[in-house]
Amino acid sequence: MSDIAGTGCDILVPFNERKPLEEIEKSIKTTYRKHIWNKFIKAICDYKLLEEGDKIAIAISGGKDSLLMAKLFQILQKHSKFKFELEFIAMDPGYHESIKALLIDNCSYLDIPISIFESGIFEVAEKVAKDYPCYMCAKMRRGALYGKAQKLGCNKLALGHHFNDVIETTMLNVLYSGNFKTMLPKLRSENYKGLELIRPLYLIEEKYIERFTQNSGIWPLNCACMVAAKRIGNKRYEIKAMIEEIKKNFQDVDKSIFRAAQNVNMDAILGWQKSEVNYSYLDFYDEE
C-alpha cells in the first residue's frame, strides 16, 4: 500500500484496475458470501438491527468499512421482503480538496448517492484538544452525524465498526481505562430523541473487508486528518498489533475476547456498574 502525499489515503491497487460495479456487487454474495454477506445478515438478525419501516442514515466516511456497509444495505434493500429507507450521509470535517474529490468519485463509481455536509471539525478539534484531538474529533463527528440523521427524519444511524474494532475497544478499556466495557451492536441515543445507533458490520472481520476492497480496486480513505497524521503512538494500533502477536500462540484469541463480553459471570467479579459511561481519553469510540 502507499499513501498520497501523507494525506492518509491508502491505495490498495492502481486506480485503473477497478472492477465493474456489477462484478463488485456480485462478489459480495458469491466470493465473500460466507465471511461478509452472511455475517452482515446474522448481525442484523441476532441483534435486531433492522425493522420494517426504518429510515436509516448510512454514515459514509469514505473508508473501506463504510463503503462496504453502504453496498450491503443497497443489496439488502433490493432483495428484502419488507420496506425500509436509506439515506447516505457523508460529513466533510475539513478534508483536503483532493481527498473530498476521491470520496465523491468512489461513491459515484459504486452508485452510492451521498449527501455531503460540512462541519469543520478537524480545525475545531485541534483548537480545543491539541494534545489529543482524536477523541474530541470522534465525539464531535458522532454528534454531527446524529444531528444530520435527525434532520433527515431517520430513526437509525448506521456506523461501519467491525469485529476487530469491537475486540480492540474491549482490550483498550481493560488495559488502559481499567474497566470492562465493549462496543455494543446497537445503542439508543439519550441526547437525540428517537435515534438508535447500529453497527451492522459487528461480526465481520477486518481482513475480509480489506480483501474485498483490494480485489474490487477501490481507493478507500483512511482517517484523512492532517492533524492526526502528524502524531505517532496510536494506542489502537498498538492493541491491534498485540492481539495479532498473541494469536501466534493462542488460536482464535480474538474470538475469545469477543465472546468474553457475552459470557460475564456476575458472581465471579468484584463489582459492576449498570449504566455509568466513562469517557476516558482512550475511549476512541465513545457511545454518544
C-alpha positions in Angstrom: 0.0 0.0 0.0 1.1 3.6 -0.5 0.0 7.0 0.7 -0.9 10.1 -1.3 1.4 12.8 0.0 0.8 12.0 3.6 -2.9 12.6 3.3 -3.8 9.3 5.0 -5.4 7.9 1.8 -4.4 4.3 1.5 -4.2 2.9 -2.1 -4.6 -0.8 -2.3 -4.4 -1.2 -6.1 -3.9 1.2 -9.1 -7.0 3.3 -9.9 -7.4 1.9 -13.4 -7.8 -1.6 -12.1 -11.2 -1.0 -10.5 -13.6 -3.8 -11.4 -17.0 -3.2 -13.0 -19.7 -2.3 -10.4 -21.8 -5.3 -11.3 -18.9 -7.6 -10.6 -18.1 -5.8 -7.3 -21.7 -6.2 -6.1 -21.9 -9.8 -7.3 -18.8 -10.8 -5.4 -20.4 -9.8 -2.1 -22.9 -12.6 -2.4 -20.5 -15.1 -4.0 -16.8 -14.8 -3.2 -17.5 -13.1 0.2 -20.8 -14.7 1.0 -19.6 -16.6 4.0 -17.4 -14.0 5.6 -19.2 -10.8 4.7 -22.8 -11.2 3.5 -23.8 -14.0 5.9 -22.1 -12.2 8.8 -23.9 -9.0 7.9 -27.3 -10.7 7.8 -26.5 -12.6 11.0 -25.7 -9.4 12.9 -29.0 -7.8 11.7 -31.0 -10.8 12.8 -29.2 -11.6 16.1 -29.2 -8.1 17.3 -32.5 -7.0 15.7 -30.8 -4.0 13.9 -33.5 -3.6 11.2 -37.2 -3.4 11.3 -39.9 -2.7 8.7 -40.4 1.0 8.2 -37.0 2.0 9.4 -35.3 5.0 7.9 -31.6 4.5 8.3 -28.8 7.1 7.9 -25.8 5.3 6.5 -22.7 7.2 7.6 -20.1 7.3 4.8 -16.6 8.3 5.8 -15.1 7.2 2.5 -13.1 4.4 4.3 -13.3 0.7 3.3 -15.8 -0.1 6.1 -18.4 2.4 5.4 -18.2 1.9 1.6 -18.8 -1.8 2.1 -21.6 -1.2 4.5 -23.4 1.1 2.0 -23.3 -1.6 -0.7 -24.5 -4.3 1.8 -27.5 -2.1 2.6 -28.2 -1.4 -1.0 -28.2 -5.1 -1.9 -30.4 -5.9 1.1 -32.9 -3.2 0.3 -33.2 -4.6 -3.2 -34.0 -8.1 -2.1 -35.6 -7.5 1.3 -39.1 -8.9 2.0 -40.1 -5.7 3.8 -39.6 -2.0 3.1 -37.1 0.4 4.7 -35.5 3.7 3.6 -31.8 4.6 3.3 -30.1 8.0 3.5 -26.4 8.0 2.6 -24.7 10.9 4.5 -21.1 12.0 4.3 -19.7 14.6 6.6 -16.8 16.7 5.5 -14.8 17.5 8.7 -12.3 19.6 6.7 -10.9 17.3 4.1 -8.2 18.4 1.6 -9.9 19.0 -1.8 -8.2 16.0 -3.3 -9.5 13.8 -0.5 -13.0 15.1 -0.9 -12.8 14.5 -4.7 -11.7 10.9 -4.1 -14.6 10.4 -1.7 -17.1 11.7 -4.2 -15.5 9.6 -7.1 -15.6 6.4 -5.1 -19.3 6.9 -4.1 -20.2 7.8 -7.7 -18.4 4.7 -9.1 -20.1 2.5 -6.5 -23.5 4.1 -7.2 -23.9 5.4 -3.6 -26.0 8.6 -3.7 -24.3 10.5 -0.9 -25.4 13.8 0.6 -22.3 15.7 1.8 -22.5 18.3 4.6 -19.7 20.5 6.0 -18.7 20.6 9.7 -15.1 22.0 10.0 -14.5 19.5 12.9 -10.8 19.0 12.2 -10.0 22.6 12.9 -12.2 22.8 16.0 -10.8 19.6 17.5 -7.2 20.7 17.2 -8.0 24.0 18.9 -9.9 22.5 21.9 -7.8 19.4 22.3 -4.3 20.0 20.9 -2.6 17.2 22.9 -5.0 14.5 21.8 -7.5 15.7 19.2 -8.7 12.2 18.0 -11.0 11.7 21.0 -12.6 15.1 20.6 -12.9 14.7 16.8 -14.6 11.3 17.2 -17.1 12.7 19.7 -17.9 15.7 17.5 -18.2 13.6 14.4 -20.7 11.4 16.2 -22.8 14.4 17.3 -22.8 15.9 13.8 -23.9 12.6 12.3 -26.7 12.2 14.8 -27.9 15.7 14.1 -27.9 15.2 10.4 -29.7 11.9 10.7 -32.3 13.5 12.9 -32.9 16.4 10.4 -33.5 13.8 7.7 -36.1 12.1 9.8 -34.1 8.9 10.3 -34.7 6.7 13.3 -31.4 4.8 13.0 -27.8 5.8 12.3 -25.5 3.0 10.9 -21.8 3.1 11.6 -19.1 0.9 10.0 -17.4 -0.5 13.1 -16.4 -4.1 12.6 -15.4 -7.2 14.6 -11.8 -6.0 15.1 -13.0 -2.6 16.3 -15.1 -4.4 19.0 -12.3 -6.5 20.4 -9.7 -3.7 20.2 -12.0 -1.4 22.1 -12.6 -4.1 24.7 -8.8 -4.5 25.3 -8.2 -0.8 25.3 -10.7 -0.3 28.1 -9.3 -3.3 30.1 -5.6 -2.3 29.7 -5.8 1.5 29.8 -9.1 2.6 31.3 -9.3 -0.1 34.0 -12.9 -1.2 33.1 -14.6 -4.0 31.1 -16.6 -2.2 28.5 -17.2 -3.2 24.9 -18.7 -1.7 21.8 -22.4 -2.6 21.5 -24.1 -3.6 18.3 -26.9 -1.1 18.9 -27.4 1.8 21.3 -30.4 4.1 21.8 -29.3 7.7 21.9 -30.1 9.7 25.1 -29.3 13.1 23.5 -31.1 12.6 20.2 -34.7 11.5 20.8 -35.9 8.7 18.6 -32.5 7.8 17.2 -30.7 4.5 17.6 -27.1 3.8 16.6 -26.5 0.4 14.9 -23.3 -1.4 13.8 -24.2 -3.9 11.0 -20.6 -4.9 10.4 -20.3 -6.1 14.0 -19.5 -9.7 13.1 -17.3 -9.1 10.0 -13.5 -9.4 10.4 -11.5 -6.6 9.1 -9.3 -8.8 6.9 -12.2 -9.8 4.7 -13.2 -6.1 4.3 -9.6 -5.4 3.2 -9.7 -8.3 0.7 -13.0 -7.2 -0.7 -11.7 -3.6 -1.1 -8.4 -4.7 -2.7 -10.0 -7.2 -5.1 -12.6 -4.6 -6.1 -9.9 -2.0 -6.9 -11.4 0.7 -4.7 -9.4 3.5 -3.2 -10.6 3.9 0.4 -9.9 6.9 2.6 -8.2 6.4 5.9 -8.6 9.0 8.7 -7.5 11.7 6.2 -6.9 14.0 9.1 -3.8 16.3 8.7 -3.7 16.8 12.4 -3.6 13.1 13.4 -1.2 12.3 10.6 1.5 14.3 12.5 1.1 12.2 15.6 2.6 8.8 16.5 2.0 6.2 19.1 -1.7 5.5 18.4 -2.8 3.1 21.2 -5.4 1.4 19.0 -2.7 0.3 16.5 -0.6 -1.0 19.4 -3.5 -3.0 20.7 -4.1 -4.4 17.1 -0.5 -5.5 16.9 -0.6 -7.0 20.4 -3.7 -9.1 19.5 -2.0 -10.4 16.3 1.1 -11.3 18.3 -0.9 -13.2 20.9 -2.8 -15.1 18.2 0.5 -16.8 17.2 0.4 -18.8 20.5 -3.3 -18.8 21.3 -5.6 -19.8 18.4 -8.7 -17.7 18.0 -7.9 -15.5 20.9 -9.7 -12.6 19.1 -12.9 -14.6 19.1 -12.4 -15.4 22.8 -12.1 -11.7 23.6 -15.3 -11.1 21.6 -17.2 -13.9 23.5 -15.9 -12.7 26.8 -18.4 -9.8 26.7 -21.2 -12.3 26.2 -20.2 -14.6 29.0 -19.7 -12.4 32.0 -20.2 -14.3 35.3 -21.7 -11.7 37.6 -20.9 -13.9 40.6 -17.2 -14.0 39.8 -16.3 -10.3 39.5 -15.5 -7.7 42.2 -18.0 -5.2 41.2 -20.1 -3.8 38.3 -21.8 -0.6 37.3 -25.1 -0.8 35.4 -25.1 2.3 33.3 -22.2 4.6 34.0 -20.3 5.7 31.0 -16.6 6.5 31.5 -15.4 8.9 28.7 -11.7 8.5 29.2 -9.3 9.9 26.6 -8.7 6.3 25.4 -12.4 5.6 24.6 -11.9 6.3 20.9 -15.4 5.2 20.0 -17.4 6.9 22.7 -21.1 6.0 22.7 -22.6 9.4 22.2 
